[in-house]
């Protein structure tokens, strides 16, 4: 009786569920059952198994073709006292490759330490799958030929229904032709799948990132643009910087800031300082003209004084 690892795949995320403890040392005794969402429709799907030691070292990576979304865990990946990482890869038309995340399970120490039959490489697996398809197609063609032979042998007995016999013969011929076409298509699919796999393996580490210890290596992560901030005391110094769009330069001689756009530096306008533009102080500490508001004098007087005072249009009065 085989143990079962239930694996759910939603978009690119993969999760594992194990009902019972997994014991290492077995062969063809643990089955992975995948469940994919609709995004995986039309993709050729394979499982990827990585045997990992406790220190994180990947011992071996083994791909296995999924048949009806199922496969057995490779015996060499089910070692006692080691972790097993499981992922999935989908391919289509040789130019679409969809990888998932990895989930991890642990194999407890088992009592069997004998040799196990190694898993076939991916090419042998593909040949086996298509070999089974070819055998089924060949059996169909043999059946059709036998049917045609029987029809021809019995033709003298059914001359009164010659039209029907002719129709059956035509159907048999069409079925044979269809079987031959299916055989050709199966061969083309085999060639295409082999090329898809070769393309995928060639893209690992370049167009497709590989995981090392469950992480993407820094050298496979593309460069990210950042904004640089420069300081210059002259325009000539500012123009010596190798800048890109969005970089900032602070001019200490002008107390102004510039932003680099396309081919040159552009001044960053600051909010209007109304106090300074009016000729007055903007803090209490340097309030030389604190008795002035927008070039108008500020005078405080009593109500009785205000009634009799000669008013100046350039003066603000505070009456108390």
C-alpha positions as a printed Julia matrix, in Angstrom:
320×3 Matrix{Float64}:
   0.0     0.0     0.0
   1.5     3.31   -1.11
   1.68    6.4     1.06
   0.27    9.53   -0.56
   1.56   13.1    -0.66
  -1.23   15.48   -1.68
   0.13   18.5    -3.56
  -1.98   21.56   -4.41
  -0.79   24.04   -7.06
  -2.44   27.48   -7.28
  -0.83   29.76   -9.85
   2.89   29.4    -8.96
   2.45   28.39   -5.3
   2.82   24.72   -4.33
   1.81   23.23   -0.95
   2.18   19.65    0.34
  -0.02   17.65    2.72
   1.23   14.37    4.26
  -1.3    12.25    6.18
   1.21    9.73    7.62
   4.92    9.75    8.44
   7.22    9.17    5.48
   9.87    6.47    5.94
  13.02    6.35    3.8
  14.48    3.37    1.97
  11.37    2.34    0.01
  10.75    2.08   -3.73
   7.5     2.76   -5.61
   5.7     3.07   -2.27
   4.99    6.81   -2.07
   2.76    8.47   -4.65
   2.46   12.22   -5.29
  -1.02   13.32   -6.3
  -1.11   16.84   -7.81
  -4.09   19.17   -8.04
  -3.63   22.11  -10.48
  -5.8    25.2   -10.96
  -7.12   26.33  -14.38
  -3.96   28.3   -15.19
  -2.21   24.98  -15.8
  -4.69   23.75  -18.42
  -2.92   22.89  -21.69
   0.56   22.62  -20.11
   2.75   19.5   -20.17
   3.46   18.95  -16.46
   6.43   17.36  -14.68
   7.38   16.98  -11.02
  10.85   17.99   -9.76
  12.35   16.22   -6.73
  15.4    17.54   -4.85
  17.05   15.38   -2.17
  18.47   17.74    0.48
  20.71   17.01    3.47
  20.16   18.69    6.84
  22.87   21.26    6.04
  20.87   22.4     3.0
  23.1    20.7     0.41
  21.15   19.48   -2.65
  22.23   15.88   -3.26
  20.32   15.24   -6.46
  17.59   16.75   -8.66
  15.28   14.29  -10.42
  12.49   15.31  -12.88
   9.54   12.93  -13.35
   6.8    13.25  -16.01
   3.27   13.44  -14.54
   0.69   11.02  -15.94
  -2.87   12.01  -15.0
  -1.28   14.47  -12.53
   0.34   11.61  -10.59
   3.78   10.08  -10.16
   5.77    7.94   -7.7
   8.5     9.51   -5.56
  11.89    8.41   -7.02
  13.47    5.79   -4.77
  16.86    7.55   -4.75
  15.17   10.75   -3.52
  13.49    8.99   -0.57
  16.6     8.54    1.6
  16.32    8.01    5.34
  17.04   11.0     7.53
  16.97   13.48    4.63
  14.61   16.18    3.42
  12.87   16.1     0.05
  11.86   19.24   -1.81
   9.07   18.91   -4.37
   8.15   21.32   -7.18
   6.39   21.28  -10.55
   7.19   22.62  -14.03
   4.75   23.18  -16.91
   5.77   23.65  -20.55
   3.95   24.49  -23.79
   5.04   24.97  -27.43
   8.72   24.99  -26.51
   8.69   28.65  -25.4
   6.43   28.7   -22.32
   7.94   27.41  -19.06
   6.03   27.75  -15.77
   7.89   26.76  -12.53
   6.37   26.6    -9.02
   7.73   27.18   -5.56
   9.1    24.2    -3.6
   7.55   22.41   -0.61
   9.57   20.24    1.77
   8.9    16.92    3.52
  11.09   14.78    5.79
  11.87   11.03    5.55
  12.3     9.24    8.87
  14.92    6.53    9.31
  13.77    3.23    7.78
  14.91   -0.36    8.36
  15.62   -1.23    4.69
  19.03   -0.24    3.35
  19.28   -2.45    0.24
  19.77   -1.27   -3.33
  16.84    0.2    -5.25
  16.26    0.56   -8.98
  17.22    4.11  -10.07
  14.67    6.33  -11.76
  14.93    6.6   -15.55
  16.19    9.91  -16.9
  13.63   12.31  -18.33
  14.33   11.26  -21.92
  13.75    7.6   -21.14
  10.53    8.53  -19.34
   9.33   10.45  -22.38
  10.2     7.54  -24.68
   8.27    5.22  -22.37
   5.18    7.44  -22.41
   5.22    7.8   -26.16
   6.13    4.13  -26.57
   2.92    3.22  -24.77
   1.02    5.59  -27.05
   2.62    4.02  -30.12
   1.7     0.53  -28.9
  -1.93    1.58  -28.47
  -1.97    3.17  -31.92
  -0.42    0.05  -33.45
  -3.02   -2.13  -31.75
  -5.78    0.11  -33.12
  -4.32   -0.12  -36.62
  -4.15   -3.94  -36.35
  -7.76   -4.06  -35.21
  -8.84   -1.88  -38.1
  -6.9    -4.03  -40.56
  -8.45   -7.18  -39.13
 -11.86   -5.58  -39.43
 -11.17   -4.72  -43.07
  -9.92   -8.27  -43.75
 -13.06   -9.76  -42.23
 -15.22   -7.45  -44.28
 -13.42   -8.47  -47.48
 -13.66  -12.2   -46.63
 -17.4   -11.99  -46.01
 -18.11   -9.83  -49.04
 -19.44  -12.74  -51.2
 -22.02  -13.48  -48.51
 -23.43   -9.97  -48.43
 -23.46   -8.92  -52.08
 -27.08   -7.85  -51.66
 -25.75   -5.16  -49.29
 -22.8    -4.08  -51.4
 -23.35   -0.41  -50.6
 -23.06   -1.08  -46.87
 -19.95   -3.21  -47.34
 -18.33   -0.46  -49.4
 -19.13    2.04  -46.68
 -17.55   -0.19  -44.05
 -14.45   -0.61  -46.19
 -14.23    3.18  -46.59
 -14.55    3.64  -42.83
 -11.84    1.05  -42.26
  -9.53    2.8   -44.7
 -10.23    6.17  -43.07
  -9.6     4.69  -39.62
  -6.3     3.23  -40.8
  -5.29    6.59  -42.23
  -6.3     8.29  -38.98
  -4.24    5.77  -37.02
  -1.25    6.51  -39.23
  -1.76   10.25  -38.75
  -1.95    9.71  -34.98
   1.31    7.78  -35.14
   2.98   10.66  -37.0
   1.54   13.21  -34.55
   2.8    11.13  -31.62
   6.31   11.14  -33.09
   6.16   14.9   -33.65
   4.96   15.38  -30.06
   7.84   13.25  -28.83
  10.35   15.35  -30.78
   8.71   18.59  -29.61
   8.7    17.5   -25.95
  12.36   16.53  -26.15
  13.23   19.94  -27.64
  11.09   21.71  -25.01
  13.01   19.98  -22.27
  16.37   20.8   -23.86
  15.31   24.45  -24.21
  14.22   24.55  -20.59
  17.47   23.02  -19.33
  19.47   25.49  -21.45
  17.55   28.41  -19.91
  18.28   27.42  -16.3
  20.42   30.05  -14.62
  19.92   32.61  -17.43
  16.33   33.2   -18.59
  14.98   30.97  -15.8
  16.28   31.47  -12.25
  17.5    28.45  -10.3
  17.14   28.02   -6.56
  20.18   27.4    -4.37
  19.16   26.39   -0.88
  15.64   27.59   -1.64
  16.85   31.09   -2.68
  17.66   32.86   -5.96
  21.44   33.62   -6.17
  22.23   37.38   -6.22
  23.97   37.11   -9.62
  20.66   36.0   -11.19
  18.72   39.02   -9.87
  18.64   41.93  -12.4
  20.09   45.31  -11.45
  17.64   47.79   -9.91
  17.91   51.52  -10.74
  18.35   53.87   -7.73
  18.31   57.64   -7.29
  21.68   59.21   -6.47
  22.05   62.5    -4.54
  25.09   64.68   -5.4
  26.51   67.9    -3.83
  28.29   70.56   -5.89
  29.53   74.1    -5.27
  29.57   75.2    -8.94
  27.73   74.5   -12.19
  30.92   73.1   -13.68
  31.27   70.58  -10.85
  27.59   69.62  -11.18
  28.07   68.81  -14.88
  30.94   66.41  -14.15
  28.64   63.85  -12.52
  27.55   60.76  -14.48
  23.84   61.14  -13.75
  20.64   59.43  -14.88
  17.01   60.5   -14.84
  15.78   61.19  -11.32
  19.21   61.93   -9.73
  19.38   65.03   -7.46
  22.17   67.63   -7.1
  22.29   70.15   -4.22
  24.12   73.4    -5.15
  25.69   74.75   -1.98
  26.69   78.0    -3.69
  23.07   78.83   -4.64
  21.21   76.97   -1.88
  19.14   75.36   -4.67
  18.39   71.82   -5.83
  18.38   70.38   -9.37
  16.99   67.13  -10.85
  18.51   65.35  -13.87
  16.07   64.91  -16.77
  16.9    63.4   -20.19
  20.13   65.3   -21.04
  20.67   67.91  -18.34
  19.95   69.35  -14.91
  16.61   71.11  -14.26
  16.04   73.5   -11.36
  13.62   72.24   -8.68
  11.47   75.23   -7.74
  10.96   75.7    -3.97
   7.73   76.97   -2.31
   7.55   80.78   -2.17
   8.98   82.3     1.02
   6.43   85.06    1.5
   8.11   86.49    4.56
  11.43   86.89    2.77
   9.84   88.26   -0.41
   8.05   90.9     1.67
  11.35   92.05    3.12
  10.64   90.8     6.65
  12.05   88.24    8.97
  10.6    84.75    9.02
  11.71   83.91   12.59
  11.41   85.8    15.86
  15.19   85.69   16.4
  16.03   87.9    13.37
  12.86   90.0    13.37
  14.47   93.36   12.49
  11.19   94.65   11.04
   8.87   92.9    13.49
   6.74   96.1    13.68
   6.03   95.92    9.94
   3.59   93.67    8.05
   3.95   93.64    4.24
   5.61   97.1     4.28
   2.86   98.56    6.53
   3.53  100.04    9.98
   1.86   98.36   12.94
   0.6   100.74   15.69
  -1.24   99.83   18.91
  -3.5   102.49   20.56
  -6.51  102.82   22.82
 -10.02  103.24   21.39
 -10.16  106.87   22.54
  -6.89  107.66   20.76
  -8.03  105.89   17.56
 -11.21  108.01   17.4
  -9.24  111.27   17.26
  -6.08  110.09   15.49
  -5.17  111.15   11.97
  -5.15  107.82   10.06
  -2.31  106.85    7.74
  -3.32  104.5     4.86
   0.07  102.72    5.12
  -0.48  101.89    8.83
  -2.27   98.93   10.46
  -3.93   99.89   13.79
  -4.43   97.56   16.75
  -7.2    99.13   18.84
  -7.7    97.81   22.38
